Amino acid sequence: MNFNGLKIRIIIVVTLIVLGLLFGGRYVYERFYVLDSLVEAFTSIEGVSGLQVKTQRKTDLVITLDRVSQLETTYGKIKDTAEELLGDKLGTIQLVDRRDQQLVDCYHRLHYALWQAISTGDFVDMAAQASKLTEDLDARITVDRDYVYVELETEEAYLYEIVPRQGAIT
């Protein structure tokens, strides 16, 4: 079949080949350049043992943590690296820890005091309540301008939660 002297089949085949090469090239670029550089950048941060990348409209990161001594420092490095490498394409950052039921139950009891402190600004009272609720665990709760960082640990497990204060986005 011809159209103004051009063979339609050849045009369609060439178009499909070019589109296949473009999409294949983009996949290879993202897989081997972008993804590998993300994995290298994040696993070089102390305490980060794994990275999973989920890309849709934005790039969501699922980061596996080993035990860390200061969650706020580790998370700050993670967030800075993510913002530097992904910019406005950054979606959410999810941390994966090694929690057990005891830590989950303790966090559940503790989160009421956390949210009350975030609402009222009374972190001194929250600290007193937290020390009572976590007396049988190793617990560390720190606060900065944007987040409340919760670290609960036993010998076998650890739970890390980052609770945003008003206006902060994780």
C-alpha positions in Angstrom: 0.0 0.0 0.0 1.3 3.4 -1.0 0.5 6.9 0.2 1.9 9.7 -2.0 4.7 7.4 -3.1 5.6 6.2 0.5 5.2 2.6 1.6 3.0 2.6 4.7 4.3 -0.8 6.0 7.9 0.4 6.0 6.9 3.7 7.7 5.1 1.8 10.4 7.9 -0.7 10.9 10.5 2.0 11.1 8.4 4.0 13.5 7.9 1.0 15.8 11.6 0.2 15.7 12.5 3.8 16.6 9.9 3.9 19.5 11.2 0.6 20.8 14.8 1.9 20.8 13.8 5.1 22.5 11.8 3.3 25.3 14.4 0.6 25.6 17.2 3.2 25.9 15.2 5.1 28.6 14.8 1.8 30.5 18.5 1.0 30.3 19.4 4.5 31.3 17.1 4.5 34.4 18.0 0.9 35.4 21.7 1.0 35.0 22.6 4.6 35.6 20.0 6.2 37.7 19.0 3.2 39.9 22.6 2.1 40.4 23.7 5.6 41.4 20.8 5.8 43.9 21.7 2.5 45.4 25.4 3.5 45.7 24.6 6.9 47.2 22.2 5.5 49.9 24.1 2.4 50.9 27.1 4.6 51.5 25.2 6.2 54.4 26.0 4.6 57.7 23.1 2.5 58.9 21.5 2.0 55.5 21.5 -1.6 54.4 19.1 -1.6 51.5 17.1 0.5 49.0 14.0 -0.2 47.0 12.9 2.4 44.5 9.3 2.7 43.4 8.7 5.0 40.4 5.4 6.3 39.3 4.7 10.0 39.0 7.2 10.6 41.9 10.0 8.4 43.1 9.3 6.7 46.4 12.1 5.2 48.4 11.9 2.2 50.8 15.1 2.2 52.8 16.1 -0.7 55.1 18.0 0.4 58.2 20.4 -1.5 60.4 20.6 -0.4 64.0 21.6 3.3 64.2 22.8 5.3 67.1 21.1 8.6 66.1 18.1 8.3 63.9 17.8 12.0 63.3 21.3 12.1 61.9 20.8 9.1 59.7 17.4 10.4 58.4 18.9 13.8 57.8 21.6 12.3 55.5 19.0 10.2 53.8 16.7 13.1 53.2 19.5 15.4 52.0 20.7 12.7 49.6 17.2 12.1 48.3 16.5 15.8 47.7 19.9 16.3 46.1 19.6 13.3 43.7 15.9 13.4 42.9 14.8 17.0 43.5 11.2 17.6 42.8 10.8 14.0 41.6 11.1 12.8 45.3 8.0 11.2 46.6 8.0 9.5 50.0 10.7 8.0 52.1 9.7 4.9 54.0 12.1 3.3 56.6 12.1 -0.4 57.2 13.3 -1.6 60.6 13.3 -4.9 62.5 10.3 -4.4 64.8 8.6 -7.0 66.9 5.2 -7.1 68.6 6.6 -5.8 71.9 8.0 -2.7 70.2 4.8 -2.1 68.2 2.7 -2.3 71.3 5.0 0.1 73.2 4.9 2.5 70.2 1.1 2.3 70.1 0.9 3.3 73.8 3.5 6.0 73.2 2.1 7.6 70.1 -0.7 9.3 72.1 1.8 11.3 74.1 3.8 12.1 70.9 0.8 13.5 69.1 -0.3 15.4 72.2 3.1 17.0 72.4 3.1 17.8 68.7 -0.3 19.5 69.2 0.5 21.4 72.3 4.2 21.9 72.1 4.7 20.4 75.6 7.6 18.0 74.8 8.8 18.0 78.4 5.6 16.3 79.6 5.9 13.9 76.6 9.4 13.0 77.7 8.2 12.2 81.2 5.3 10.0 79.9 7.6 8.3 77.4 10.2 7.3 80.1 7.4 5.6 82.1 6.0 3.8 79.0 9.4 2.6 77.8 11.2 1.8 81.1 11.7 -1.9 80.0 13.2 -0.9 76.7 16.1 1.1 75.3 14.3 4.2 74.1 15.4 7.5 72.6 13.1 10.2 71.5 14.4 13.4 69.9 12.7 16.4 68.5 13.8 18.9 65.9 11.9 21.7 64.0 10.3 19.3 61.6 10.1 15.8 63.2 9.9 13.7 66.3 12.2 10.7 66.1 11.4 7.6 68.0 13.9 4.8 68.6 12.8 1.8 70.5 15.1 -1.2 70.9 15.4 -4.6 72.5 18.3 -7.0 72.1 16.5 -8.8 69.2 14.6 -6.0 67.5 14.4 -2.2 66.9 11.7 0.2 65.8 12.2 3.5 64.2 9.4 6.0 63.6 9.6 9.5 62.3 6.6 11.6 63.1 6.2 14.8 61.2 5.4 18.0 63.1 3.0 20.5 61.6 3.8 21.3 58.0 6.6 18.8 57.6 6.5 16.2 54.8 8.2 12.8 55.0 
